[in-house]
Amino acid sequence: MEKGGLNLLSILKKSIKITLAIFYITLIVSMIAGGITAGVFTILPAEDFGWTVSHASYLGYFSVCSFAPFSSIMLFGMAFLGIILLIKYSKYIRKKIRKSSLFLKIKMLTNKI
């Protein structure tokens, strides 16, 4: 095969990279959405849902989670960590795109116009 041409191994490597990137982004987005949703849900009073809870939370009322302020802080921290990871990954992808040969060719063509 010629250099730079598409062969089965290069197609397989690219598809694995794309699959892992999609998995990573899906994991981070679900971490953000789940952290925010569960963090808000743990603070809500249990009476609104018709539940009975045996222990009052540390805030003094019967919430969905008896560890209410601490569990919410941990879940919001998880969501914040997900946001940081998403920002870092987007910066990494932008840097990889700027270094690619296709981006440089397009940039040279647009500078000529």
N, C-alpha and C positions, 0 to 999 in steps of 0.2 A: 504494500500500500504506500501511497505517496505521503510525504510529510504534510501535516495539516489537513489531510483528508479524513473523512469519517469512516471509522471501522467499528466493529462490534464492541470492542473493549472501550473505546472512547465514548460511545453512545451509552454504554452501561455505566461508566463512571459519572457521566453528566446526569443521567437519570437518578442515580443514587444520591448525588449531591442535591438535586432538586427535591427529591423525596425527603431527605433529612432536613432541608431548609423549611419545607412546608410543615413537617412534624414539629420543628423547633418553634416556629411562629405560632402554630396552633396551641402548643403547650403553654407558651407565654401568654397568649391572649386569654386562654381559659384560666390561667392562674390569676390574671388581673380581674376578669369578670367574676370568677368564683370567690376571690378574696373580698371584693367589694360587696357582692350580694350576701355572702355568709356573714361578713362583718356587720352589715346593717341588720340582718335577720337575728343575730344573737342579742342585740340590744332591745328588740321589741318586747313588749309585755306579753306574757304567755296567755293572759286572760283574753286578749283580742282573738286568739285562735281557738279558744275553748279548751285549752290544755290545763292540766293541774300539775304543778311543779312542787316538789317536796322541800326545796331549799330556796331561800331568798338569795338574790345575787349580791355581790359586794357593794352594789349601788343602793341596796335596801329595798328593792321591789322584786317581785316574782317575774323574772324575764325568761325568755326561751332558753338561755344558757345561764347556769348558775355562776359561771366564771365571767360574767358579762363584760366588764371593762377590759379585762386582760385578754380574753379571747378575741374581742373586737380589735384591740390594738395589734395583736399578732396577725390577724387576718388582713387588716389594712396595711401592715408592714409587708406581708407577702405580696399584696397587690402593688405596693410601691416598688418592691424589688423587681416585680415583673415589668413595670414601666421602665425602670432603669435598664433592665436587660433588653427590652425592645428598642430603646433609644440607642444603646451600644451596638446592637445588631444592625440597625438601620445605618449607623455611621460606618460600620465595617463593610456593608454591602455597597454603600456609595463609594467608599475608597477603592474597593475591588473593581467597580464599574469604571471609575476614572482611570485606573491603570490598565484597563483592557485595550487591546489593539483596535477593536471596532470603535470604541469611543474616541480614540485618538484620530482614526481615519475620518470619522464624522466631524470632529472638531476642525481638522485641517480643511475639509471641504466647505464647512460653513465660514471659515475665515477667508476663503477665496471669494466668497460671494459678496 
